[in-house]
Structures are given as structure tokens and as C-alpha cells.
Amino acid sequence: MKKQKIVFIGGLTNGKIVLDYLLSNIHVDVPLILTYPKNHKIPRYSELNAPNHKVTFKYHLDGDAILDEISLIEPDFIFVAGWSNMLSAELLAIPKSGTIGFHPSKLPNDRGRSVLAWQIEDGYRETALSMFYYNNLPDCGDIIAQERIRIEYNDYIEDVLCKVDQATYNLMKAYFPLLRRATAPRRQQDINEGNFRRLRTDKDSMLNWDTNVEVIYNKIRAISRPYPGAIGAIGGVSYRIWRAIPCNAPSKLENANAGHHYIDNSQPIVKCRDGCIKILDYETL
């Protein structure tokens, strides 16, 4: 079988896992990589040890900006990972065998944006990484495979992202050979099933102490590093809160109202609606 030409679009650590897998595969040629611009908040790819590939890098947020270049390559596949921008129907029509992407949910559930943060905040104990074909609707294409991902009670977003990275590698290793041979499974999604998540905003980072402890704890875990962090006011001062743990109420807070706090060895303990939470890692805004 001749080498297959693949265009890669993406960023972030899971994108790097997909790209490294493709570049190390002797059956693949990766002539073009589209990644984030230099001034973008997400790190771009710039230098790769890929002696077997004559790679051209393009730094742009819009795939249509290099539509003609991708068309000239006539790729067998486009692979997308770590990329949040939509791809046009014109771009998706170019690869002979389709455009392959990844989404951190058990599709058709939780299509859309910021899904891992929403899942952790909502108390999910399990999610999945879905490998699927792109179509003209976000996260609605045919499913190739899904790998289950456990979300432990003490997992923060960084822990879950690491699990997504491992699942990305596992799916590439298991299913890319089948994609090359056109024998990979393909299961159509029902557009009427599942749900869509919206992009989170700064308002979604705000803590309300007059809420149950578990709700507050989950929100802190959901948007801790490398995400923006939860914001809460303690004693009239706003803090960015990275880590916390539910705890028993000290005697000084047993009958206090939500929002009152007590300092224990430089770590604030804050009264919530149904208990207390100890702030372990925080910084003043």
C-alpha cells in the first residue's frame, strides 16, 4: 500500500500526540500542518524532528485561508485535534477518505464547547473520548470508536486532560491502521439525541458560597490549572482559587452564615450552605 497523505490541523497536548503518531508512521506522509498563530493564547507547533517528512507549517485560525494549498495536496485524510474552530464544508470535502477528529465526551452526549469543565462541574464520574468523522455540524459526524475515561472524586481538570491524552494515543494506535485499510467501524449519530454545551464565560468561574459544598468543590476542580481558575470573595477580598477540599466545620463556623471564614494555618476555611470547604491553593486578584 502506498503512503497516505495526511494534513494535520491542531494544537495542545492531545494534538501533539496525534501528530507525533502520524509523523512516526512509515506509511504516512504529512506535507502540511496548520496550527495556531504566534500571538495566539494556545501554544503553536514550530519545530519538529521529522526527518522523513517535508513539512510546511501554516499559522492561521481559519482553514479556508489555505484551502487551495490543501486542495493541491489531495490528502487522503485530514486529522484534527486540539482545535476549537469550525471547518468549512469546502474544506471537509477535500480529503478522499474523510476528516477525523476527537471529542472528550460519549457522543452524542455533550457536544459543543468547554465540555470537560461542564462534566466535572456537574459531578460526572465518567466520560469518554470519541474518535469520529467530521461533518458540517459540530461533533455530529459518524463515530469510529470511544474510550471510557473515569473521573475520580479528587481528579482536577489537569488529571482528566492527562487521561484524555492517553485515550487519544490508545485510539490512534488501535484504529488508525483500520482507517488506512478502510476497515474502521463507522456508526451514525442521531442528531436528535444528546445535548450541546455552550462555551464557558468569566461568569461561570464565580463561586457562590451559599451553595452546597460539593457544587463548589466540583467547580473549583473543573477550572483549575491550566484553566482560568474559580473566583471567590473571602473577607471582602477576591481570590483565584486553584485547589480546595470539603472539611468539617470548625467550632467558630458551626453557626455562621455562608461566606464567613476562618483562617487555619494560612488556609481559609469558608462556610457554605451545607458545610465547609478548605482552600488549599489560591492567589489574590
C-alpha positions in Angstrom: 0.0 0.0 0.0 1.4 3.4 -0.9 2.0 6.1 1.6 -1.1 8.1 2.5 -1.0 11.9 2.5 -2.4 13.5 5.7 -2.9 17.1 6.5 -2.9 17.8 10.3 -4.8 20.7 11.9 -4.5 21.3 15.6 -2.6 22.2 18.8 -2.5 21.4 22.5 -1.1 18.2 24.0 -3.6 15.8 22.5 -2.9 17.3 19.1 0.8 16.7 19.6 0.1 13.1 20.4 -1.9 12.6 17.2 0.8 14.5 15.2 3.7 12.5 16.7 1.9 9.3 15.9 1.4 10.3 12.3 4.9 11.5 11.8 6.4 8.3 13.2 4.2 6.1 10.9 6.2 4.8 8.0 3.0 4.5 5.9 2.2 8.2 6.2 3.3 11.5 4.6 2.4 14.7 6.4 3.1 17.5 4.0 1.2 20.3 5.7 0.5 21.3 9.3 -2.0 24.0 10.3 -1.6 25.3 13.8 -2.2 28.4 15.9 -0.7 31.8 15.1 2.3 33.0 17.1 0.3 35.6 19.1 -2.5 33.2 20.0 -3.1 32.1 23.6 -2.7 28.5 22.7 0.9 27.4 22.0 1.6 26.6 18.4 3.9 23.9 16.9 7.0 25.2 15.4 9.9 22.7 15.3 9.6 19.0 14.8 12.0 16.2 14.5 10.5 14.7 11.4 13.4 13.8 9.0 11.1 11.6 6.8 8.6 14.4 6.2 9.0 17.6 4.2 6.5 19.6 6.3 5.1 23.0 5.5 3.8 24.9 8.5 0.9 27.3 8.3 -0.1 29.5 11.3 -3.7 30.6 11.0 -7.0 30.2 12.7 -9.0 29.7 9.5 -8.5 26.6 7.5 -10.1 28.3 4.5 -7.2 30.6 4.3 -5.1 27.7 2.9 -7.9 25.9 1.1 -6.1 26.0 -2.2 -2.9 24.6 -0.7 -4.8 21.7 0.9 -6.6 21.0 -2.3 -3.3 20.8 -4.3 -2.0 18.2 -1.8 -5.1 16.0 -2.4 -4.8 14.4 1.0 -6.3 11.0 1.9 -7.2 12.3 5.4 -7.3 15.4 7.4 -6.7 14.8 11.1 -7.9 17.4 13.7 -7.0 17.5 17.4 -6.7 20.3 19.9 -8.6 22.7 17.6 -11.8 24.5 18.5 -12.6 26.4 15.3 -15.2 25.1 12.8 -14.1 23.7 9.5 -16.0 24.7 6.4 -17.9 22.3 4.1 -15.4 23.1 1.3 -12.5 22.1 3.5 -14.2 18.9 4.7 -14.9 17.9 1.1 -11.2 17.8 0.1 -9.8 14.6 1.8 -10.6 11.4 -0.1 -11.2 9.4 3.0 -12.6 12.0 5.4 -11.6 14.3 8.2 -11.0 12.6 11.6 -11.4 14.4 14.9 -11.7 13.8 18.6 -14.2 15.0 21.2 -14.0 14.4 25.0 -17.5 13.1 25.6 -19.5 10.0 25.0 -21.2 11.3 21.8 -23.9 12.1 21.2 -23.9 13.5 24.7 -22.1 16.7 25.5 -21.4 18.0 22.0 -20.0 21.6 21.8 -17.6 23.6 23.9 -15.9 23.5 27.3 -17.3 20.0 27.8 -14.8 18.6 30.3 -15.2 21.6 32.6 -19.0 21.2 32.4 -18.8 17.5 33.1 -16.6 17.9 36.2 -18.7 20.7 37.5 -21.8 18.6 37.0 -20.3 15.8 39.0 -19.7 13.3 36.2 -17.8 10.2 37.3 -17.2 9.0 33.8 -16.8 10.4 30.3 -15.2 9.2 27.1 -13.1 10.2 24.2 -14.8 9.9 20.9 -13.0 9.4 17.6 -15.3 10.5 14.8 -15.6 11.7 11.2 -16.3 15.4 10.8 -19.3 16.7 9.1 -20.9 20.1 8.7 -22.4 20.1 12.2 -20.3 20.3 15.4 -19.4 16.9 16.9 -22.2 15.2 14.9 -20.3 13.0 12.5 -20.2 9.2 12.4 -18.4 7.6 15.4 -15.4 5.4 14.8 -14.7 4.5 18.4 -14.9 5.6 22.0 -12.7 5.0 25.0 -14.2 5.3 28.5 -12.5 7.7 30.9 -13.0 7.6 34.7 -13.3 10.9 36.6 -12.4 10.3 40.2 -13.8 12.4 43.0 -10.4 14.0 43.6 -9.5 14.5 39.9 -8.9 18.1 38.8 -9.2 19.2 35.2 -5.4 18.6 34.7 -5.8 15.0 35.7 -8.7 14.4 33.3 -6.8 16.1 30.5 -3.9 13.7 31.0 -6.4 10.8 30.8 -7.7 12.3 27.5 -4.2 12.4 26.2 -3.7 8.7 27.0 -7.0 7.8 25.4 -6.0 9.8 22.3 -2.9 7.7 21.8 -4.8 4.5 22.5 -7.5 5.3 19.9 -4.8 6.3 17.3 -2.9 3.1 17.8 -6.0 0.9 17.7 -7.9 2.5 14.8 -5.5 4.3 12.5 -4.4 1.0 10.9 -8.0 0.2 10.3 -8.6 3.7 8.8 -5.7 3.2 6.4 -7.2 -0.1 5.2 -10.8 1.4 5.1 -12.0 -1.2 7.6 -12.6 1.0 10.6 -16.1 0.9 12.2 -18.5 3.7 11.4 -21.6 4.4 13.5 -24.0 7.2 12.5 -25.1 9.6 15.2 -28.8 10.6 15.7 -28.8 14.4 15.6 -31.9 14.4 17.8 -30.2 12.6 20.6 -27.7 14.0 23.1 -27.1 17.6 24.1 -24.9 20.6 23.3 -22.7 22.6 25.8 -22.0 26.3 25.4 -18.6 28.0 25.7 -17.9 29.0 29.3 -17.5 32.6 30.2 -16.0 34.5 33.1 -19.4 34.4 34.9 -19.1 30.6 35.0 -16.0 31.0 37.1 -17.7 32.8 40.0 -18.2 30.9 43.3 -21.3 31.4 45.4 -20.7 30.3 48.9 -24.4 30.0 49.6 -24.3 26.7 47.6 -23.7 23.1 48.6 -20.1 22.2 49.3 -20.0 19.6 46.6 -21.1 22.0 43.9 -18.4 24.5 44.9 -15.7 21.7 45.1 -16.7 20.5 41.6 -16.5 24.0 40.1 -13.0 24.5 41.6 -11.8 21.1 40.2 -13.4 21.8 36.8 -11.5 25.0 36.0 -8.3 24.7 38.0 -4.9 24.9 36.2 -4.4 25.0 33.2 -7.9 26.6 33.0 -8.6 30.1 34.4 -9.4 29.2 38.0 -12.5 29.7 40.1 -13.1 33.2 41.6 -14.4 33.7 45.1 -14.5 36.5 47.7 -13.2 35.8 51.2 -13.4 38.5 53.8 -14.1 41.1 51.1 -11.0 40.2 49.0 -11.3 38.4 45.7 -9.2 35.3 45.2 -8.5 33.0 42.3 -8.8 29.5 43.8 -7.0 26.5 42.4 -7.5 23.8 44.9 -9.8 23.0 47.8 -11.2 20.2 49.9 -14.5 19.7 51.8 -14.0 19.6 55.5 -15.7 19.6 58.9 -16.8 22.9 60.2 -14.5 24.3 63.0 -16.4 25.4 66.1 -16.1 29.1 65.1 -18.1 28.4 61.9 -20.7 25.9 63.1 -23.5 28.5 63.3 -22.1 31.0 60.8 -23.8 32.1 57.6 -22.5 31.1 54.2 -19.4 33.1 53.2 -18.0 33.5 56.7 -14.5 32.2 57.0 -11.8 31.1 59.5 -8.0 31.0 58.8 -6.3 27.7 59.7 -2.5 27.9 59.2 -2.9 30.4 56.3 -5.6 28.3 54.6 -9.1 29.8 54.7 -12.0 27.6 55.7 -15.2 29.0 54.2 -18.7 28.2 55.4 -21.0 27.0 52.6 -24.7 26.3 52.6 -24.3 22.7 53.9 -20.8 22.6 55.3 -17.3 24.0 54.9 -14.5 23.9 52.3 -10.8 24.5 53.0 -9.0 26.5 50.3 -5.6 24.9 49.8 -4.1 26.9 46.8 -5.2 30.4 46.0 -3.9 33.8 45.0 -5.1 37.4 45.5 -6.7 39.1 42.5 
